[in-house]
């Protein structure tokens, strides 16, 4: 047998310019058609002899994003990741900078995407334009480390404004190219003129404010946010008035879902980097670490499942599609804050766990010093200052071997504190031991002994804070640069020790802040997912979907409200010291994922399950004594009209048994059978009741109340 060889088609070489029109596609009646009416030929001719076109141009549509679009999305995801790693949310000012930068980046990506999904082609012109847009994203990366609207760097702000100008002027040129390609369609000109004007005006404004950043506190940067939001909103609104600008039958929803996947993918990458950081430390792989990493990965996976399970349609009506699209800006903002904080929380929780493990083995509790501190198994009262100093030196060196300091400052502070402890007078220890162990209420202690003991506690606190900061530095969590920047070059040992206390306190503050905004962003992410699911849902809401959405909303609000313990620092620290910050988030998303996968129709799902169970159990019900087998009803012509499905005794027109009379006049008892009745209450073709099919169909046309 001869086999036909597969035909090899060479890839088409890109041309300088390419029309976005679908020339070889079957056009709809509402789309552009040439006029062939001879009576109108004189009216449909231009002065140059060119035929006129009415209607709207048939644009080429793609079911999936093109390679140029995917590559641009990858640049966006990489740019976001660079900014997230270089800038952290540490205070109110940094939070505003984070949100502002992401808004400008997302807005630029969005307006480019609005062009791509409608008019993108693979031509040399489009490739050059895409190179310009990629250069704009590179410019975003350049300004990311120093972007701070509250403490402005003039060159950084000017560069950002120029990048926005270049992006919009490039978009205007691309829209102009599209206008030239479809210029023969008169009804398509005005909307493209308007779209070009939007981009030209925005570009002019961005260029105009470039040279207005002449101080540290200029408020002109707010213009960026206003015009970026205005461009996106106006572009969506005017698409409702002209089919040329419409997003119907485009792959806009797939582009938005693609960027969502990339954000989640960047989060998985960050989790993998955190795992690599954790495994470098001693005693890394224990049950705590395994559970925490598993919970973090499972949480991201649940977010992915919920998002795509609720995205049931890739095409929506125009208004629903635009609302669903607009909701993606707050959703993506909440998602990036949630993912960024969630991945940071992994390192904080692990660092707290390691420090608790270290301190729980041999370090003292300053509130229970006598009960917990033991020096070489001797009585505390018989200890000496040098013995205690030697003990602390041995233990701190062991920790420094496990977690090597990145600079000599921690060792210097610890050695200075140990030297101060070794200088405490020897008579201090018996006096302190007597004070804590005596039952004599009238016992007194010398003020000098109290001062010596207070000095010991303060030096011990310096050591603990320094060791804690060193552990956090091993996990790439360092707030010391912010503290040391206030006193650069200060070599005073007492000042350095106090800085360690301040660094330790700020580390705790940052952990509470990350916990708070992570939980708030997590709750907002879930609430926005519910809103998008409601917008994209085309079927009416039944009881089960309503209950599902209500439970998801309650979980979202509950997770967000968990962050209120941020205002109770002691409770927040206790929660962060526990192993529950990560699994708590996972528990909420597991419940939501389980609810999403529960399927059921609206209204009668409970009754349906009950009826099915009743039918199954009836098969095993024993028959009554002395009751003869009932004859089969294969030859019956009894019509059974079902008003509900599955069939039960209550929803048929016959009772459990009926007395039927044959043509010969004999009668017998017959059990009702539903074997020959379809779920739509119509007799099957092979059934004896099939002769009643026409009458049944006419009956149902007259009375539509029987439709299931």
C-alpha positions as CSV (number, residue, x, y, z in Angstrom):
1,X,0.0,0.0,0.0
2,X,1.4,3.3,-1.0
3,X,1.7,6.0,1.6
4,X,1.6,9.6,0.8
5,X,4.7,11.5,1.8
6,X,4.0,14.4,4.2
7,X,4.1,17.7,2.6
8,X,6.8,19.9,3.9
9,X,5.8,23.6,4.0
10,X,8.6,26.1,4.3
11,X,8.2,28.8,6.9
12,X,7.1,32.1,5.5
13,X,9.7,34.8,5.6
14,X,8.6,37.9,7.3
15,X,7.9,40.9,5.1
16,X,8.5,44.5,6.0
17,X,4.8,45.2,6.5
18,X,1.9,42.8,6.8
19,X,-1.8,43.4,6.9
20,X,-3.8,42.4,10.1
21,X,-6.8,41.5,7.9
22,X,-7.9,37.9,7.4
23,X,-8.0,37.9,3.6
24,X,-8.7,34.2,3.3
25,X,-11.3,34.0,6.0
26,X,-15.0,33.7,5.2
27,X,-16.5,37.0,6.1
28,X,-19.7,37.5,8.0
29,X,-22.5,39.6,6.4
30,X,-21.9,42.4,8.9
31,X,-18.2,42.6,8.0
32,X,-16.7,44.4,5.0
33,X,-18.0,43.4,1.6
34,X,-17.4,44.9,-1.8
35,X,-20.4,46.6,-3.4
36,X,-21.4,44.9,-6.6
37,X,-24.7,46.6,-7.1
38,X,-24.4,48.2,-10.6
39,X,-26.8,50.9,-9.7
40,X,-24.4,52.1,-6.9
41,X,-21.1,51.8,-8.8
42,X,-21.1,55.5,-9.5
43,X,-21.6,56.3,-5.9
44,X,-19.0,53.8,-4.6
45,X,-16.0,55.1,-6.6
46,X,-13.3,57.4,-5.4
47,X,-11.7,60.0,-7.7
48,X,-8.8,57.7,-8.1
49,X,-10.9,54.8,-9.3
50,X,-10.6,52.8,-6.0
51,X,-13.7,50.8,-4.9
52,X,-15.3,51.8,-1.6
53,X,-15.7,49.4,1.3
54,X,-18.5,49.4,3.8
55,X,-18.8,47.6,7.1
56,X,-15.9,46.7,9.3
57,X,-12.6,45.0,8.3
58,X,-12.2,41.3,9.0
59,X,-9.2,41.1,11.3
60,X,-7.2,37.9,11.7
61,X,-7.8,36.3,15.1
62,X,-5.6,33.9,17.0
63,X,-6.7,31.3,19.4
64,X,-3.4,31.3,21.3
65,X,-0.8,34.0,22.0
66,X,1.8,34.4,19.3
67,X,5.5,33.9,20.0
68,X,6.1,37.6,20.1
69,X,3.5,38.0,22.7
70,X,4.8,35.2,24.9
71,X,8.3,36.6,24.7
72,X,7.0,40.0,25.8
73,X,5.2,38.4,28.7
74,X,8.4,36.7,29.8
75,X,10.1,40.0,29.9
76,X,7.3,41.4,32.0
77,X,7.6,38.5,34.5
78,X,11.4,38.8,34.7
79,X,11.2,42.5,35.3
80,X,8.7,42.1,38.1
81,X,10.9,39.4,39.7
82,X,13.9,41.8,39.6
83,X,12.0,44.5,41.3
84,X,10.6,42.2,43.9
85,X,14.1,41.0,44.8
86,X,15.6,44.5,44.8
87,X,12.8,46.2,46.7
88,X,11.0,44.8,49.7
89,X,8.0,46.1,51.5
90,X,9.5,47.3,54.8
91,X,7.4,50.3,55.7
92,X,4.6,52.5,54.5
93,X,6.8,54.4,52.1
94,X,8.2,51.3,50.5
95,X,4.7,49.8,50.2
96,X,3.6,52.9,48.2
97,X,6.7,52.6,46.0
98,X,6.1,48.9,45.4
99,X,2.4,49.5,44.4
100,X,3.3,52.5,42.2
101,X,6.1,50.7,40.3
102,X,3.9,47.6,39.7
103,X,1.0,49.8,38.5
104,X,3.2,51.5,35.9
105,X,4.7,48.2,34.8
106,X,1.4,46.4,34.6
107,X,-0.3,49.4,32.9
108,X,2.4,49.5,30.2
109,X,2.2,45.8,29.7
110,X,-1.6,46.0,29.5
111,X,-1.9,48.8,26.8
112,X,0.6,46.9,24.7
113,X,-1.4,43.7,25.2
114,X,-4.6,45.5,24.1
115,X,-2.9,46.2,20.7
116,X,-1.4,42.8,20.4
117,X,-4.6,40.8,20.8
118,X,-6.3,42.8,18.0
119,X,-3.8,43.7,15.4
120,X,-0.4,42.0,16.0
121,X,1.3,40.5,12.9
122,X,4.6,38.8,12.2
123,X,6.4,41.4,10.1
124,X,9.7,43.2,10.3
125,X,8.0,46.4,11.3
126,X,6.2,44.6,14.2
127,X,9.5,43.0,15.3
128,X,11.2,46.3,15.4
129,X,8.3,47.8,17.4
130,X,8.5,44.8,19.8
131,X,12.2,45.4,20.2
132,X,11.4,49.0,21.3
133,X,8.8,47.7,23.8
134,X,11.3,45.2,25.2
135,X,13.8,48.1,25.6
136,X,11.2,49.9,27.6
137,X,10.9,47.0,30.0
138,X,14.7,46.9,30.2
139,X,14.5,50.6,31.2
140,X,12.0,49.6,33.9
141,X,14.6,47.2,35.3
142,X,17.2,50.0,35.3
143,X,15.1,52.3,37.5
144,X,13.8,49.5,39.8
145,X,16.5,49.6,42.5
146,X,16.3,53.4,43.0
147,X,12.6,53.9,42.4
148,X,11.2,55.8,45.4
149,X,8.6,58.6,44.8
150,X,9.0,59.7,48.4
151,X,12.8,60.2,48.2
152,X,13.2,60.9,44.5
153,X,16.4,60.4,42.5
154,X,16.2,62.9,39.6
155,X,17.8,60.7,37.0
156,X,15.7,57.7,38.0
157,X,12.4,59.6,37.7
158,X,13.4,61.2,34.4
159,X,14.3,57.8,33.0
160,X,11.0,56.4,34.0
161,X,9.1,59.2,32.3
162,X,11.1,58.8,29.1
163,X,10.4,55.1,29.1
164,X,6.7,55.7,29.3
165,X,7.0,58.3,26.5
166,X,8.8,55.8,24.3
167,X,6.3,53.1,24.9
168,X,3.3,55.2,24.1
169,X,4.8,56.8,21.0
170,X,5.7,53.4,19.7
171,X,2.1,52.2,20.3
172,X,0.8,55.3,18.4
173,X,3.0,54.3,15.4
174,X,1.8,50.8,15.5
175,X,-1.8,51.9,15.5
176,X,-1.0,54.2,12.6
177,X,0.4,51.3,10.7
178,X,-2.8,49.4,11.3
179,X,-4.8,52.4,10.1
180,X,-2.9,52.5,6.8
181,X,-3.5,48.8,6.3
182,X,-7.3,49.2,6.7
183,X,-7.7,52.7,5.4
184,X,-10.0,51.6,2.6
185,X,-12.6,50.7,5.2
186,X,-14.1,54.1,6.0
187,X,-16.0,53.0,9.1
188,X,-12.7,51.8,10.7
189,X,-10.9,55.1,10.4
190,X,-12.5,57.1,13.2
191,X,-11.9,54.6,16.0
192,X,-8.3,54.2,15.1
193,X,-7.8,58.0,14.9
194,X,-9.2,58.1,18.4
195,X,-6.9,55.3,19.6
196,X,-3.9,57.0,18.1
197,X,-4.8,60.3,19.7
198,X,-5.0,58.6,23.1
199,X,-1.4,57.4,22.8
200,X,-0.1,60.6,21.4
201,X,-1.6,62.7,24.2
202,X,-0.2,60.3,26.8
203,X,3.2,60.4,25.2
204,X,3.2,64.2,25.1
205,X,2.3,64.4,28.8
206,X,5.0,61.9,29.8
207,X,7.6,63.8,27.8
208,X,6.4,67.1,29.2
209,X,6.8,66.1,32.9
210,X,10.2,64.6,32.3
211,X,12.0,67.8,33.1
212,X,9.8,68.7,36.1
213,X,11.7,66.5,38.6
214,X,13.9,69.1,40.1
215,X,13.5,68.2,43.7
216,X,13.3,65.3,46.1
217,X,9.6,65.7,46.8
218,X,8.0,66.6,43.4
219,X,4.4,65.4,43.2
220,X,4.3,65.5,39.4
221,X,4.8,61.7,39.3
222,X,1.1,61.3,40.2
223,X,0.5,62.2,36.6
224,X,2.0,58.8,35.6
225,X,-0.7,56.9,37.5
226,X,-3.6,59.1,36.3
227,X,-2.7,58.8,32.6
228,X,-1.8,55.1,32.8
229,X,-5.1,54.3,34.4
230,X,-6.9,56.6,32.0
231,X,-5.4,55.0,28.9
232,X,-6.5,51.5,30.0
233,X,-10.0,52.5,31.0
234,X,-10.7,54.6,27.9
235,X,-9.3,51.9,25.6
236,X,-11.7,49.4,27.2
237,X,-14.7,51.8,27.1
238,X,-14.4,52.9,23.4
239,X,-14.1,49.3,22.3
240,X,-17.9,49.0,23.0
241,X,-18.7,51.6,20.3
242,X,-16.7,50.4,17.3
243,X,-16.2,46.8,16.1
244,X,-12.8,47.8,14.9
245,X,-11.6,48.2,18.5
246,X,-13.7,45.3,19.9
247,X,-12.0,42.5,21.9
248,X,-14.7,40.0,20.9
249,X,-13.2,36.7,19.7
250,X,-9.7,37.8,20.7
251,X,-7.4,35.9,23.0
252,X,-7.3,38.7,25.6
253,X,-8.4,36.3,28.4
254,X,-5.7,33.9,27.5
255,X,-3.1,36.6,27.7
256,X,-4.2,37.6,31.2
257,X,-4.3,33.9,32.3
258,X,-0.8,33.5,30.8
259,X,0.6,36.3,32.8
260,X,-1.1,34.9,35.9
261,X,0.7,31.6,35.3
262,X,4.0,33.4,35.0
263,X,3.5,35.3,38.3
264,X,2.8,31.9,40.0
265,X,5.9,30.4,38.2
266,X,8.1,33.2,39.5
267,X,6.8,32.4,43.0
268,X,7.7,28.8,42.6
269,X,11.2,29.9,41.5
270,X,11.5,32.0,44.6
271,X,10.4,29.1,46.8
272,X,13.1,27.0,45.1
273,X,15.7,29.7,45.8
274,X,14.6,29.7,49.5
275,X,14.9,26.0,49.7
276,X,18.5,26.3,48.3
277,X,19.2,28.9,51.0
278,X,17.7,26.8,53.8
279,X,19.7,23.6,52.9
280,X,22.9,25.5,53.3
281,X,22.3,25.8,57.0
282,X,22.9,22.9,59.5
283,X,20.0,20.8,60.6
284,X,18.0,22.1,57.6
285,X,16.0,19.0,56.7
286,X,13.7,18.2,59.6
287,X,9.9,17.7,59.9
288,X,9.4,21.4,60.3
289,X,11.2,22.3,57.1
290,X,9.6,19.5,55.1
291,X,6.1,20.5,56.3
292,X,6.7,24.2,55.6
293,X,8.0,23.7,52.1
294,X,5.2,21.3,51.2
295,X,2.6,23.7,52.5
296,X,4.1,26.6,50.5
297,X,4.2,24.6,47.3
298,X,0.8,23.2,47.8
299,X,-0.7,26.7,48.4
300,X,0.6,28.0,45.1
301,X,-0.7,24.9,43.4
302,X,-4.1,25.5,44.9
303,X,-4.2,29.1,43.8
304,X,-3.4,27.8,40.3
305,X,-6.2,25.3,40.4
306,X,-8.8,27.6,41.7
307,X,-8.0,30.3,39.1
308,X,-8.3,28.0,36.1
309,X,-11.2,26.0,37.5
310,X,-13.2,29.2,37.8
311,X,-12.2,30.3,34.3
312,X,-14.7,28.2,32.4
313,X,-14.9,30.3,29.3
314,X,-12.2,31.8,27.0
315,X,-14.8,34.0,25.4
316,X,-17.3,36.2,27.3
317,X,-19.9,38.8,26.3
318,X,-18.3,42.2,25.8
319,X,-19.3,43.8,29.1
320,X,-18.5,40.7,31.2
321,X,-15.1,40.4,29.4
322,X,-14.2,44.0,30.2
323,X,-15.2,43.7,33.8
324,X,-13.3,40.4,34.1
325,X,-10.3,42.1,32.5
326,X,-10.4,45.2,34.7
327,X,-10.5,43.0,37.8
328,X,-7.2,41.5,36.8
329,X,-5.2,44.6,37.8
330,X,-6.2,44.5,41.6
331,X,-6.0,40.7,41.4
332,X,-2.5,40.7,40.0
333,X,-1.4,43.3,42.5
334,X,-2.9,41.3,45.4
335,X,-1.3,38.1,43.9
336,X,2.2,39.5,43.7
337,X,2.0,40.9,47.2
338,X,0.7,37.6,48.5
339,X,3.3,35.5,46.7
340,X,6.2,37.8,47.6
341,X,5.2,38.0,51.2
342,X,4.4,34.3,51.4
343,X,7.9,33.3,50.1
344,X,9.6,35.8,52.5
345,X,7.6,34.4,55.3
346,X,9.1,31.0,54.7
347,X,12.6,32.3,55.5
348,X,11.4,34.2,58.6
349,X,9.6,31.2,60.1
350,X,12.5,28.9,59.4
351,X,15.0,31.4,61.0
352,X,12.8,31.7,64.1
353,X,12.7,27.9,64.3
354,X,16.4,27.6,64.1
355,X,17.1,30.3,66.7
356,X,14.5,28.7,69.1
357,X,16.2,25.4,68.6
358,X,19.6,26.9,69.4
359,X,18.4,28.9,72.4
360,X,16.3,26.0,73.7
361,X,19.4,23.8,74.0
362,X,21.8,25.8,76.1
363,X,21.0,29.5,76.1
364,X,19.4,31.1,79.2
365,X,16.0,32.6,79.7
366,X,16.7,35.9,81.3
367,X,13.3,35.6,83.2
368,X,14.3,32.2,84.6
369,X,18.0,32.5,84.8
370,X,18.7,30.3,87.8
371,X,16.4,27.5,86.7
372,X,17.7,27.2,83.2
373,X,21.4,28.2,83.2
374,X,24.0,25.6,84.1
375,X,27.7,25.9,83.8
376,X,29.5,22.6,83.6
377,X,27.0,21.0,86.0
378,X,28.2,23.1,88.9
379,X,26.0,25.0,91.3
380,X,25.4,28.5,90.1
381,X,26.6,30.0,93.4
382,X,29.9,28.2,93.0
383,X,30.5,29.5,89.5
384,X,33.0,32.1,88.5
385,X,32.9,34.9,86.0
386,X,35.7,33.3,84.0
387,X,33.9,29.9,83.9
388,X,30.7,31.6,82.7
389,X,32.7,33.5,80.1
390,X,34.4,30.4,78.9
391,X,31.1,28.6,78.6
392,X,29.6,31.4,76.5
393,X,32.7,31.6,74.3
394,X,32.5,27.9,73.6
395,X,28.8,28.0,72.7
396,X,29.0,31.2,70.6
397,X,31.9,29.9,68.6
398,X,29.9,26.8,67.9
399,X,27.1,28.9,66.5
400,X,29.4,31.0,64.4
401,X,30.8,27.8,62.9
402,X,27.3,26.7,62.0
403,X,26.3,30.2,60.7
404,X,29.5,32.0,59.6
405,X,29.1,35.8,59.9
406,X,29.3,37.8,56.7
407,X,31.3,40.6,58.4
408,X,33.4,40.8,61.6
409,X,31.0,42.9,63.5
410,X,29.0,40.1,65.2
411,X,32.1,38.4,66.6
412,X,33.4,41.7,67.8
413,X,30.1,42.5,69.7
414,X,29.9,39.0,71.2
415,X,33.6,39.0,72.3
416,X,33.2,42.4,73.9
417,X,30.1,41.3,75.8
418,X,31.8,38.1,77.0
419,X,34.8,40.2,78.2
420,X,32.4,42.4,80.2
421,X,30.9,39.3,81.8
422,X,34.3,38.0,82.8
423,X,35.0,41.3,84.6
424,X,32.1,40.9,86.9
425,X,33.2,40.5,90.6
426,X,33.3,36.9,91.8
427,X,31.2,37.6,94.9
428,X,28.3,38.5,92.7
429,X,27.3,34.9,91.9
430,X,26.9,33.6,95.5
431,X,25.0,36.7,96.4
432,X,22.6,36.3,93.5
433,X,22.3,32.6,94.1
434,X,21.3,33.2,97.8
435,X,18.8,35.9,96.7
436,X,17.0,33.5,94.3
437,X,17.1,30.4,96.5
438,X,16.6,31.7,100.0
439,X,13.1,31.5,101.7
440,X,14.0,34.4,104.0
441,X,11.7,37.3,103.0
442,X,13.8,39.7,105.0
443,X,16.9,39.0,103.0
444,X,18.4,42.0,101.2
445,X,21.0,42.3,98.5
446,X,23.6,45.0,98.1
447,X,23.0,47.5,95.3
448,X,26.4,46.8,93.8
449,X,25.4,43.1,93.4
450,X,22.1,44.2,91.7
451,X,24.0,46.4,89.3
452,X,26.5,43.6,88.5
453,X,23.6,41.2,87.8
454,X,21.9,43.8,85.6
455,X,25.1,44.3,83.7
456,X,25.3,40.5,83.2
457,X,21.7,40.4,81.9
458,X,22.3,43.3,79.5
459,X,25.5,41.7,78.1
460,X,23.7,38.4,77.7
461,X,20.9,40.2,75.8
462,X,23.5,41.8,73.5
463,X,24.9,38.3,72.8
464,X,21.4,36.8,72.1
465,X,20.5,39.7,69.8
466,X,23.8,39.4,67.9
467,X,23.4,35.7,67.4
468,X,19.8,36.1,66.3
469,X,20.8,38.8,63.7
470,X,23.6,36.5,62.5
471,X,21.1,33.7,61.9
472,X,18.8,36.0,59.9
473,X,21.8,37.2,57.9
474,X,22.4,33.6,56.9
475,X,18.9,33.5,55.4
476,X,19.5,36.8,53.5
477,X,17.4,38.8,55.9
478,X,19.4,41.8,56.9
479,X,18.0,45.0,58.2
480,X,21.3,46.1,59.7
481,X,22.2,48.3,56.7
482,X,19.2,50.5,57.5
483,X,20.3,50.9,61.1
484,X,24.0,51.3,60.4
485,X,23.3,53.9,57.8
486,X,22.2,56.3,60.6
487,X,25.6,56.0,62.3
488,X,28.1,55.1,59.6
489,X,31.6,54.4,60.8
490,X,30.7,54.3,64.5
491,X,33.3,52.0,66.2
492,X,32.1,52.5,69.8
493,X,31.5,49.0,71.1
494,X,28.6,50.1,73.3
495,X,27.0,51.8,70.3
496,X,27.5,48.7,68.2
497,X,25.9,46.5,70.8
498,X,22.9,48.8,71.0
499,X,22.7,48.7,67.2
500,X,22.3,44.9,67.5
501,X,19.4,45.3,69.8
502,X,17.8,47.8,67.3
503,X,18.4,45.4,64.4
504,X,16.8,42.6,66.3
505,X,13.8,44.7,67.1
506,X,13.4,45.9,63.5
507,X,13.7,42.3,62.3
508,X,10.8,41.4,64.5
509,X,8.9,44.4,63.2
510,X,9.5,43.5,59.6
511,X,8.4,39.9,60.2
512,X,5.1,41.2,61.7
513,X,4.7,43.6,58.7
514,X,5.3,40.8,56.2
515,X,2.9,38.5,58.0
516,X,0.2,41.2,58.0
517,X,0.3,42.3,54.4
518,X,0.7,38.6,53.3
519,X,-2.5,37.6,55.0
520,X,-4.4,40.7,53.8
521,X,-3.2,40.1,50.2
522,X,-4.1,36.4,50.5
523,X,-7.6,37.3,51.5
524,X,-8.0,39.9,48.8
525,X,-6.7,37.4,46.2
526,X,-9.4,35.0,47.2
527,X,-12.1,37.6,47.2
528,X,-11.1,38.9,43.8
529,X,-11.1,35.3,42.5
530,X,-14.7,35.0,43.7
531,X,-15.6,38.2,41.9
532,X,-14.1,37.1,38.6
533,X,-15.8,33.7,38.9
534,X,-19.2,35.4,39.4
535,X,-18.5,37.7,36.4
536,X,-17.4,34.8,34.1
537,X,-20.2,32.5,35.2
538,X,-22.8,32.2,32.4
539,X,-25.2,29.8,34.1
540,X,-27.6,30.8,36.8
541,X,-26.5,30.3,40.4
542,X,-28.0,27.4,42.1
543,X,-28.0,26.7,45.8
544,X,-24.7,24.8,45.8
545,X,-22.8,27.4,43.8
546,X,-24.2,30.1,46.1
547,X,-23.2,28.2,49.2
548,X,-19.7,27.6,47.7
549,X,-19.2,31.3,46.9
550,X,-20.4,32.4,50.4
551,X,-18.0,30.0,52.1
552,X,-15.1,31.2,49.9
553,X,-15.9,34.8,50.7
554,X,-16.0,34.0,54.4
555,X,-12.6,32.3,54.2
556,X,-11.2,35.2,52.3
557,X,-12.4,37.7,54.9
558,X,-11.3,35.4,57.7
559,X,-7.7,35.1,56.4
560,X,-7.5,38.8,55.9
561,X,-8.8,39.5,59.4
562,X,-6.2,37.2,60.9
563,X,-3.7,40.0,60.3
564,X,-5.3,42.1,63.0
565,X,-3.0,40.4,65.5
566,X,-0.3,42.6,63.9
567,X,-1.5,45.3,66.4
568,X,-0.7,42.9,69.3
569,X,3.1,42.4,68.9
570,X,3.4,39.7,71.6
571,X,0.6,37.6,70.0
572,X,2.0,38.1,66.5
573,X,5.5,37.1,67.7
574,X,4.1,34.0,69.4
575,X,2.2,33.1,66.2
576,X,5.3,33.6,64.0
577,X,7.4,31.5,66.4
578,X,4.9,28.6,66.0
579,X,4.9,26.3,63.0
580,X,1.5,27.5,61.8
581,X,1.8,30.7,59.7
582,X,2.3,28.7,56.5
583,X,-0.1,25.8,57.1
584,X,-2.9,28.2,58.1
585,X,-2.9,29.7,54.6
586,X,-2.7,26.3,53.1
587,X,-5.7,25.1,55.1
588,X,-7.9,27.9,53.7
589,X,-6.9,27.3,50.1
590,X,-7.4,23.5,50.5
591,X,-11.0,24.1,51.6
592,X,-11.6,26.5,48.7
593,X,-10.1,24.0,46.2
594,X,-12.2,21.2,47.6
595,X,-15.3,23.4,47.3
596,X,-14.5,24.3,43.7
597,X,-14.2,20.6,42.7
598,X,-17.6,19.7,44.2
599,X,-20.0,19.6,41.3
600,X,-23.7,19.8,41.4
601,X,-26.7,21.5,39.7
602,X,-28.5,24.3,41.2
603,X,-31.6,23.6,43.4
604,X,-32.3,19.8,43.3
605,X,-29.0,18.2,43.8
606,X,-29.9,16.9,47.3
607,X,-33.1,15.5,46.1
608,X,-31.4,13.8,43.1
609,X,-28.9,12.0,45.4
610,X,-31.7,10.9,47.7
611,X,-33.8,9.5,44.9
612,X,-30.8,7.6,43.5
613,X,-30.0,6.1,46.8
614,X,-33.6,5.1,47.2
615,X,-33.7,3.4,43.8
616,X,-30.5,1.5,44.6
617,X,-31.7,0.2,48.0
618,X,-35.0,-0.8,46.5
619,X,-33.2,-3.4,44.4
620,X,-32.2,-5.3,47.5
621,X,-35.6,-5.0,49.3
622,X,-37.0,-8.6,50.0
623,X,-40.3,-9.5,48.4
624,X,-43.4,-10.3,50.4
625,X,-44.2,-13.9,51.2
626,X,-46.6,-15.6,48.8
627,X,-46.4,-12.9,46.2
628,X,-46.0,-14.3,42.7
629,X,-43.6,-12.9,40.2
630,X,-45.1,-10.2,38.1
631,X,-45.0,-10.5,34.4
632,X,-42.8,-8.4,32.3
633,X,-44.3,-5.4,30.7
634,X,-42.4,-5.5,27.4
635,X,-45.6,-5.6,25.4
636,X,-47.4,-2.9,27.3
637,X,-48.4,0.2,25.5
638,X,-48.9,2.1,28.8
639,X,-47.5,5.5,28.4
640,X,-45.4,6.7,31.3
641,X,-44.6,10.4,31.3
642,X,-41.8,11.5,33.6
643,X,-41.8,14.9,34.9
644,X,-38.5,14.5,36.8
645,X,-35.4,12.4,36.5
646,X,-34.4,10.0,38.0
647,X,-37.8,8.2,38.1
648,X,-39.4,7.5,41.5
649,X,-42.8,6.5,42.6
650,X,-43.7,10.1,43.5
651,X,-42.9,11.6,40.1
652,X,-44.8,9.2,37.9
653,X,-48.5,9.1,36.9
654,X,-48.7,5.4,38.1
655,X,-48.5,4.0,41.6
656,X,-46.1,1.2,42.5
657,X,-48.5,-1.4,41.0
658,X,-51.3,-1.0,38.5
659,X,-54.0,-3.4,37.3
660,X,-53.9,-3.5,33.5
661,X,-56.5,-5.1,31.2
662,X,-55.5,-6.8,28.0
663,X,-57.3,-7.0,24.7
664,X,-58.7,-10.5,25.7
665,X,-60.3,-9.0,28.8
666,X,-58.0,-10.7,31.3
667,X,-56.3,-8.6,33.9
668,X,-53.1,-8.9,35.9
669,X,-51.0,-6.9,38.4
670,X,-48.0,-5.2,36.9
671,X,-45.1,-3.3,38.4
672,X,-44.2,0.0,36.8
673,X,-41.1,-0.2,34.7
674,X,-38.9,2.7,33.5
675,X,-36.8,0.6,31.3
676,X,-38.2,2.0,28.1
677,X,-38.3,5.7,29.1
678,X,-35.4,8.1,28.4
679,X,-34.2,10.7,30.9
680,X,-36.1,13.3,28.8
681,X,-39.3,11.4,29.3
682,X,-39.5,10.2,25.7
683,X,-39.9,6.5,24.8
684,X,-36.9,5.0,23.2
685,X,-36.9,4.0,19.6
686,X,-37.0,0.2,20.4
687,X,-39.7,0.5,23.0
688,X,-43.3,-0.6,22.4
689,X,-44.3,3.0,23.3
690,X,-42.4,4.4,20.4
691,X,-45.6,4.7,18.4
692,X,-46.6,7.4,20.9
693,X,-43.5,9.5,20.3
694,X,-45.2,11.9,17.9
695,X,-48.1,12.5,20.2
696,X,-45.8,12.9,23.1
697,X,-43.7,15.5,21.2
698,X,-46.8,17.5,20.3
699,X,-47.9,17.3,23.8
700,X,-44.6,18.7,25.1
701,X,-44.6,21.5,22.5
702,X,-48.0,22.6,23.9
703,X,-47.0,22.4,27.5
704,X,-43.3,23.4,28.1
705,X,-43.6,22.9,31.9
706,X,-42.3,19.4,31.5
707,X,-38.9,20.4,30.3
708,X,-36.1,19.3,32.6
